[in-house]
Amino acid sequence: MKKVIFACVHNAGRSQMAAAFFNRLADRTQTEAISAGTEPGLRVHPEVLAAMQEVGIDLSNAKPQKLTEELAKEAQLLITMGCGDNCPFVPGLRRDDWPLRDPKGKPIDEVRAIRDEIRERVRSLLAQEGLSLDME
């Protein structure tokens, strides 16, 4: 099974949304995603919880976790989202960067726009990687 890690600084917004969309849209027999952060926050941002709830994804039980080298070694692809120099380098791990705005503290309309951009990027990634979509 192919594992993808979505990483941002606090693991409380962008990476949580990306992993949730990936796991919703992907064929889970082929792949899975996890999210992590270089400096994990205490909880997912409330505005992110609200925006994701609007599209039927409940992140209320999601917990930010630290992106460790050990965690990254289990993956085939690392997608970073604005952690810059704080993002780890893991030899042999493919890496891509999605320069996305941080939704923390933004008005709900801006969070929705970030959410929708993440969903489209995830759809593109799944198509690019040849992973079939689960059409539930």
C-alpha positions in Angstrom: 0.0 0.0 0.0 1.2 3.5 -0.9 1.4 5.9 2.0 1.3 9.7 1.6 2.1 12.2 4.3 0.7 15.7 4.2 2.7 18.0 6.5 2.4 21.6 7.6 3.8 23.4 10.6 1.0 23.0 13.2 -0.9 20.0 11.7 -4.1 21.9 12.6 -5.4 23.0 9.2 -4.0 22.4 5.7 -2.5 19.0 6.2 -5.5 17.8 8.1 -7.8 18.8 5.3 -5.6 17.3 2.6 -5.3 13.9 4.4 -9.1 13.8 5.0 -9.9 14.5 1.3 -7.2 12.1 0.2 -8.7 9.3 2.4 -12.2 10.1 1.3 -11.4 10.2 -2.5 -8.8 7.4 -2.8 -9.2 3.7 -3.1 -8.2 2.8 0.4 -7.1 -0.7 -0.7 -4.3 1.0 -2.7 -3.3 4.0 -0.6 -3.8 6.0 2.5 -2.7 9.4 3.8 -1.7 10.7 7.2 -1.0 14.2 8.3 1.6 15.6 10.6 3.4 18.8 11.6 6.8 20.0 12.5 5.5 21.9 15.5 2.0 20.3 16.2 -0.7 22.4 17.7 -3.0 21.3 20.5 -6.1 20.8 18.2 -7.4 21.3 14.7 -8.4 25.0 14.1 -12.1 25.6 14.8 -12.6 27.3 11.4 -11.1 24.3 9.7 -13.5 22.0 11.6 -16.5 24.1 10.5 -15.4 24.3 6.8 -14.8 20.5 6.6 -18.1 19.8 8.4 -19.8 21.7 5.6 -18.6 19.1 3.1 -19.4 16.1 5.3 -16.0 15.5 6.9 -15.8 15.4 10.7 -12.3 16.3 12.0 -13.4 16.7 15.6 -11.5 13.7 16.7 -8.4 14.5 14.6 -5.3 15.2 16.7 -2.2 17.0 15.5 0.9 14.8 15.6 4.6 15.4 15.1 6.3 14.7 11.8 9.2 12.5 12.7 11.8 10.8 10.5 10.4 7.4 11.6 6.9 8.4 10.5 8.2 9.7 7.2 10.2 6.5 6.5 6.9 4.6 6.2 5.8 6.8 3.3 6.5 7.0 -0.4 5.5 10.6 -0.8 5.7 13.7 1.4 3.7 16.8 0.5 4.6 19.9 2.5 2.4 22.9 2.9 4.3 25.9 4.0 6.7 24.5 6.6 9.7 25.8 4.6 13.1 25.1 6.3 11.3 23.3 9.1 10.3 20.4 6.8 12.4 17.4 7.2 14.5 15.8 4.4 14.2 12.1 4.3 16.5 10.3 1.9 14.7 8.3 -0.8 11.3 10.0 -0.1 9.7 11.9 -2.9 8.6 15.4 -1.9 6.4 18.0 -3.3 5.3 21.4 -1.9 1.9 23.0 -2.1 2.2 26.7 -1.2 -1.1 27.1 0.5 -2.3 29.9 2.8 -2.7 29.0 6.4 -6.4 29.0 7.3 -5.8 29.8 11.0 -7.9 32.8 12.1 -9.2 33.5 8.6 -12.9 34.3 7.9 -14.9 31.2 6.9 -15.1 32.3 3.2 -11.3 32.3 3.0 -11.1 28.9 4.8 -13.6 27.5 2.3 -11.5 28.8 -0.6 -8.4 27.1 0.9 -10.4 23.9 1.5 -11.6 23.8 -2.1 -8.1 24.4 -3.5 -6.8 21.5 -1.3 -9.6 19.2 -2.6 -8.7 20.0 -6.2 -5.0 19.5 -5.6 -5.8 16.1 -3.9 -7.9 15.1 -6.9 -5.1 16.0 -9.3 -2.5 14.1 -7.2 -4.7 11.0 -7.2 -5.0 11.2 -11.0 -1.3 11.9 -11.4 -0.3 8.9 -9.2 -2.7 6.6 -11.1 -4.7 5.8 -7.9 -8.3 5.0 -8.7 -10.9 7.1 -7.0 -13.5 5.6 -4.7 -16.8 6.8 -6.1 -18.9 6.4 -3.0 
